[in-house]
Amino acid sequence: MKIQSISIMFLTVIFGLACSSKVQKQSHKGQSSTIEFNDHQSEKRVDVMIDGKLFTSYWWPDSVYKPILYPILTAAGNHITRGFPIKTRAGERRDHIHQVGNWFNYGNVNGYDFWGNGHEGKRNVNGGQIKHVGISKLSGGKGDGSMVTTASWVDPAGKELLSEKTEFHFIANDSVRIIDRIATLTATGESVIFKDTKEGSFGIRVARQLELPSKDNVIFSDAQGNPTTVKAMSNEGVTGNFRSSEGITGDAIWGTRAKWMDLYGNIGKENISLVICDHPKNLSYPTYWHSRGYGLFAANPFGLKDFTKGKEELNYNILSGKSLTLRYRIIVSSGVHLTDDRINAYAADFAAKY
């Protein structure tokens, strides 16, 4: 009986340890976090809440000319997106007024500029607009919440070129937050051409602290050759640096191809990694990166000519009634700069999931 009792106790301990390990594993997957949506559609906004705290908002303000995710916050509550031009914070840059939050658009669709359209009524004469149409799904839950939206890409006269259906997944994984965005564009009238330009397409404009330190004024030109000066500023508290899946770092990543790109730095004492992952099913995988040290972080699968110095060119055509789907993952790590191994694991999970 004594031997039997010891055996039972031993099995109980082993079972308990196994259960504890399982719970810890589930917790690591974010199962303890609750994702909810606060619907403020009358204010043209839906808030994404994790354990009662704001993670991001899906917005479609008339003055921005496209739906955006703004702001995006870390698990610790710091803003990783620039506040300007919606809610400007002290010390921010005020260039490139069209770069707001996280967005998906392009600079030359049938000759219309959906990328460089302005803000607060400063709409370009040749600027297209992505109009929010509706939300067909809002589903919260433990560790994962999803939202499905529809939008219309229209020319300056209001004629629709593309319909867009986008599926968002918001994932909580301990101190890591993930946004998966799967967008399907359908040519609803005539065929639509994405003419080759660097001005695109899946982008984030980041907080000042995550920019790369810079000492000089820099002048950049848009697709029409119009110059924009990015002025030199104090580098106090500016800590960002790019690192690609191919091992390239700093400003040298512009125009290169990579499966993912990590922008890492600090806001105060919080270590942060902000990662964008491309998907193997995407056009031009691994994508080109139109990312700049002044705070622009963007993947562009269409703009080969600028990135290859004219050696290659892509003018992508979506035939009438046909569709193109693009998939991107955003990872926001709070407290830890992610290693290559961890990012590769997140990227592999993303590739397998969709």
N, C-alpha and C positions, 0 to 999 in steps of 0.2 A: 504493500500500500504506500510506503514511504517513497519507493522508487517511482511508482505511478504518479504520486503527487508532484514529485520533482519534475517528471516529464511534462505533466500538465502545466506547471508553472513556466517551464522552459518554452513550451509552445505558445503560451499566453504572451510571454515577453516578445518572442519573435513576431507574433501576429501584431502585437501592439506597435513594434518598431516598423513593420511593413505598412501598417495603417498610417502611422505618423509620417513615413516617407512619402506615401501617396498624397497625403494632405499637403505636405510641403511642396510636392511636385505640382499639385493643382494650384496652390497659391502662387508658385512661380509662373504659371501660365495666366495669372491674373483672374482666376475664377472668383476671388473674393471681392473684386471691384464691381460696382454696379454702374452701368452706363444708361443714362436717361436722356430724353430730348425735351427741352422746354420750347414749346411751339409758340412763336411770336410772329406768325405770318402776316398779321396786320401791320407789323413794323418791318416786314420784309427780312425776317431773321429767324433762324432756329438755333438755339443754343445746345451744344453737346456737353453734357455734364458727366463727370466721373466721380462717384462717391459724393455727389452734391456740389462739386466744385467745377467751375468752367474749364473746359479743355479747349474748345474752339466754338465758333459760330459760323453757320452757313448763312451768308448775307447776299442780297441782290439789290443794293442801293442804286437808284436811278443815276446817280452822279459818277458811278464807277464803270458803267457800261459792260459789266460782266459779273456773274456770280463769283464770290470769293469765300475762302475760309479765312476769317479774321476775327480776333487775333488767334494765335496758336500759343498755348502755354505749356511749360514743363510740368511735371508732377509736383514740383516744389512751388509752382505758381509764377515763375518768371516768364515774361513775354519773349518769345524767340523771333517774332515778326516785328518789323518796323511799325511805329505808330502812325507816322505821316503817310498820307495826308488826312486821315480820318481823325486820329487823336494824337497829335504831335507831342513827343516827349523831348525834354531838354537834351541838347547835344546831338540831335539826329540830323542826318543829311536831308535836304529837301529837293534833290534831283529826281529825275525820272518819275514824275507824278503818277504815271499809270501803273507803277509797280506796287501793288497793294496786297498784302497778305499772301495767300496761295491761290493760284489761278491756273487755268488751262485755256490757251487761245493761240493765235498765230498771226504773223505780220503781213502775210500776203495770201489772201484767199480770194481767188478770182479778181485780183488786183486791189482788194480792199484790206485796210490795215486794222486787224482786230487786236494786235499786240500794243501798239502805241497810242491807243485812244486815251483821252485824258481823264480829268476828274473835275467835279464842281462846275459842270457846264462847259469845260474847255474841250469840247469834242472836235476831233480832226475832221476836216471837210471830207476826206476820203476814208474816214474811220467806220468800220463795221461795229456792230453791237451784238452781244450775246444776251438775249432776254430770257430771264427765268420764266418758265411756263407753269410748273407745278411740282408737287411732291407726292409721289404715289405710295411711298412706304416710309414709316418711321417705326423701328423696332428696337427697343432697348433690351438689356439683359445683363447677365453676369459675364463680365470679361469681354463682351462683344456687342456692339450695336450697329445697326445698318440703316441706311437711308437711300432712297432712290429718287432722283430728280430728273426733270426734263427741261430742256432749254432750246432756244431757237437762235441760230446765227443768221442775222439779217444784214443786208447792205444799207447804205445811207438812205435809200428810198423806202426801206422797210420790207423789201422782198426777202423771203427766206431762202438761204442757200443750203443750210444744213439743219437737221434736227439732231439734238444731242440727248442721249439717255445715259445718265451717270449713276453708278452704284458705288456708294461709300460704305466702307467698313471701318469702324472706330474700335480699337482694341486696347485694352489695359493689361499690362504685363508687369506687375510690380511697379518700379519707377520708370518703366518704358511705356511710351504711348505710341501707337501706330495708326496711321491713316492709309487705307488701301482705296485707291480711286480707279475705277474701271469705266472709261468713257467710250461710248459708241456713237460715232458720227455717221449720219445717213444723208446722202444727197437727195433732197426731196423734189427738186426740179430738174434743171439741167445738170450736166456733169460739173464737178467742182475741182479746181486745180489749186493745190498748195504749191505756189511757186517758190523756188529755192531762196531762202533768206536766213540769216542768223537770228532774226528777231522772233524767237519762239522758245519753248511753247508751254511746257509744264514748269512753272516757276514759283519761287518764294523770295520775298524781299525781307532780309533778316534784320534783327536789332543791331544797333551800332556796336555793341560789345562783341558780336560774332563776325564783324567785318575783319578783313586782314589789315594790319597796320600799314599806313602809307604816308609818305612825307611830301609828295608832290601833287600838283594839279594834274588831272588826267582828262583828255578830251576824247570822247567816243562819238562815233557817227551812227545814225540810224540807217535804215535801208535806202532812204532818199538822200543820204549824204548830209543831213542836218546835224550839226555838232551839238553835243551836250557836254559841258564842263563839270567834272566831279572835283570839287575843291578840296585842297589839303586841309586837314583838321587835326586837332590834338589827338594823339593816340592813347591818351590815358584811359585805361580800362578796356582797350580794344585788343582782343586776344585770339581772333579766329585764324584758322588755317584749313585749307582744303587737302584732302588725301583721297586718291582714287583707288579703285580695285586693282589698277595696274601699277600702283606704287608711285604715281606722280603726285607732287605736292605743290602748294602755293598757287600763285597766279599762272604757273605753267600748265595748269589743267585746262585752261580755256582752249576750246576747239579740239580737245582730245576725246577719244572714245573710252568708255568704261561701263562696266556692269552696274556699278554703284559709285556714289560720291559721298564722302563724309566731310562735313564742315564741323570742326570741333573747336571748343574754346570754353570760356568761363563768363558767367554773369555773376559778379560778386564772387562768392566762395563756391558757387555751384558749377561743377564740371558738367558740360553739355556736349553731346554728340547729336547733330542733326544730319540724317542720312536720307538720300533719295535713291531708291532701287529701280533700275530698269527691269523689264520682264522679257524672257526669251521669245515670247510670241509677238513682241512689239516690232514695228517697222524700224529698220536700221539697227537692230540690236547687235552689239552694245552701242548705245546711243552716243551722240556727240553732246558736249556740255558747253552751253552758252552761260558760263558762270564767271562772275567778276569779283575782285577783292572788295569793291565798294558795297557789297551786300546783296548782289543779284546771284541767285542760285537756281539755275534752270537747265533742264534737259531738252534737247531739240533733235528729234529724229528726222526732220525735213531739210535742215540747212547745210548741206554738204559743201556747197561751193565756197563759202567764206572759210569754212573750217579746213578745207583741203587746198586752199590758195588756188582755186580754179581747176584743180586736177579732176574733180568729180562734181557732178551736178545732179540734183534730184528735183524734178517737178512732178509731184505726186498727184495722180488723178483719181478721184472717187467718181465712178460712173453713176449716171442717174439711177436712183433706186438701190444703189449698193452702199456698203458701210465699211468703215474702218474702226477697229477697236484698239485703244491704247490703255495700258495698265501701268500704274505707278504706285510705289509704296513709300511713305514718309515714316521715318523712325525718329522719335525724340527721346533721347536717353537723359535722365536727370541723375546727377551725382557721379556718373562714371563715363569716361571716354571709352567708347566701344572699341574692342580689338577687331582685327580683320576676321578672326575666326567667328566671333559673335555676329558680325555683320553678314558674313557668308552664310551663316546658319539662318538668319532672318531672310536673306535673299533666296535661299533654297526653299524655305517654307512658302514664300510668296510665289515662287515659280510653280510649285506643286499645287498650290491652292486654287489657282485660277487658270 
